[in-house]
Amino acid sequence: CASNNFLPLILVCASGGVHMQEGSLSLMQMAKISSAFYDYQSNKKLFYVSILTSPTTGGVTASFGMLGDVIIAEPKAYIAFVGKRVIEQTLNKTIPEGSQATKYLFHKGLFDPIVPRNPLKGVLVD
């Protein structure tokens, strides 16, 4: 375990938001994971890197996917809390095409670098 051995933690996120279909148990699991990351980062002062792949949506985006000390996203990844259709139906407005894609979100400051999968190991080592 990274915490017991005082190692940096690298988490690769890939979730289509299925936790909502699983109900309150999954929501509680996300809360427990987020709490563990808080302890890991704040109390033990250990380093956490979150890597967002496609898709990273739902509660993962709203919780531990965005808690990293460094947040890396893959190019052209779909990253969102909810889908475009749900946003448009809720707000009764059209959202821009690509507003849930890596490049757009990077320019909005949502995460740190955009790194393709092949050179990712080298980036993490440096």
C-alpha positions in Angstrom: 0.0 0.0 0.0 1.4 3.4 -1.0 0.3 5.0 2.3 2.0 2.4 4.5 5.2 2.6 2.5 5.2 6.4 2.0 5.1 6.2 -1.8 3.5 8.5 -4.3 0.1 7.3 -5.6 -0.8 7.3 -9.2 -4.5 6.7 -10.0 -5.8 6.1 -13.5 -9.4 7.2 -13.7 -11.8 5.7 -16.3 -15.4 5.8 -15.3 -18.6 6.2 -17.2 -20.5 7.4 -14.2 -22.1 4.0 -13.4 -22.1 4.7 -9.7 -25.4 6.5 -10.1 -27.0 3.3 -11.2 -25.6 1.4 -8.2 -27.1 3.8 -5.7 -26.1 5.1 -2.3 -23.5 2.4 -1.6 -21.3 3.6 -4.5 -21.7 7.2 -3.4 -20.5 6.3 0.1 -17.5 4.4 -1.4 -16.6 7.6 -3.3 -16.8 9.6 0.0 -14.6 7.0 1.7 -12.0 7.2 -1.1 -12.0 11.0 -1.1 -11.5 10.9 2.7 -8.6 8.5 2.4 -7.0 10.8 -0.2 -7.4 13.7 2.2 -5.6 11.8 4.9 -3.0 10.7 2.3 -2.3 14.2 1.1 -2.9 16.4 4.1 -1.9 14.3 7.1 0.8 12.1 5.7 2.0 14.7 3.2 2.2 12.2 0.3 2.0 12.9 -3.4 -1.0 11.9 -5.5 -1.2 12.0 -9.3 -4.5 11.6 -11.0 -4.6 10.6 -14.7 -7.9 11.2 -16.5 -8.7 8.9 -19.4 -11.7 8.7 -21.6 -14.3 8.7 -20.2 -13.9 10.2 -16.8 -17.4 11.3 -15.8 -19.9 11.4 -13.0 -18.8 11.2 -9.4 -15.2 10.2 -10.3 -14.9 13.7 -11.9 -16.6 15.3 -8.9 -14.5 13.6 -6.4 -11.1 11.7 -6.4 -10.4 12.3 -10.1 -9.9 16.0 -9.3 -8.1 15.7 -6.0 -4.6 15.0 -7.3 -1.7 17.2 -6.5 -1.1 16.9 -10.3 -3.9 16.1 -12.6 -2.9 14.8 -16.0 -5.4 14.2 -18.9 -5.0 12.2 -22.0 -5.6 14.0 -25.4 -9.1 13.9 -26.6 -10.5 12.4 -23.4 -14.2 13.0 -22.5 -14.2 14.5 -19.1 -17.5 15.7 -17.5 -19.7 15.5 -14.5 -22.8 14.9 -16.6 -23.3 14.5 -20.3 -24.0 17.3 -22.7 -27.6 16.2 -23.2 -28.4 16.4 -19.5 -26.8 19.8 -19.2 -28.7 21.2 -22.1 -32.0 19.7 -20.9 -31.4 21.1 -17.4 -30.3 24.6 -18.4 -32.4 24.7 -21.6 -29.4 26.0 -23.4 -27.0 24.6 -26.0 -23.4 24.1 -24.7 -20.5 24.5 -27.1 -19.3 21.5 -29.0 -16.1 20.1 -27.4 -16.7 21.8 -24.1 -16.2 18.4 -22.3 -13.0 17.5 -24.2 -9.4 17.7 -22.9 -8.2 20.7 -25.0 -11.1 23.0 -24.0 -11.0 22.0 -20.3 -7.2 22.4 -20.2 -7.6 26.0 -21.4 -10.1 26.5 -18.6 -7.5 25.4 -16.0 -9.3 22.1 -15.0 -6.1 20.1 -15.0 -2.3 20.3 -15.5 -0.6 18.8 -18.6 -2.1 16.9 -21.4 0.0 13.8 -22.0 -0.5 11.0 -24.6 -0.3 7.5 -23.2 2.9 6.4 -24.9 5.2 9.1 -23.3 3.3 9.1 -20.0 5.8 6.8 -18.1 8.7 9.2 -19.0 6.7 12.2 -17.8 5.8 10.5 -14.5 9.5 9.6 -13.9 10.8 13.1 -14.6 
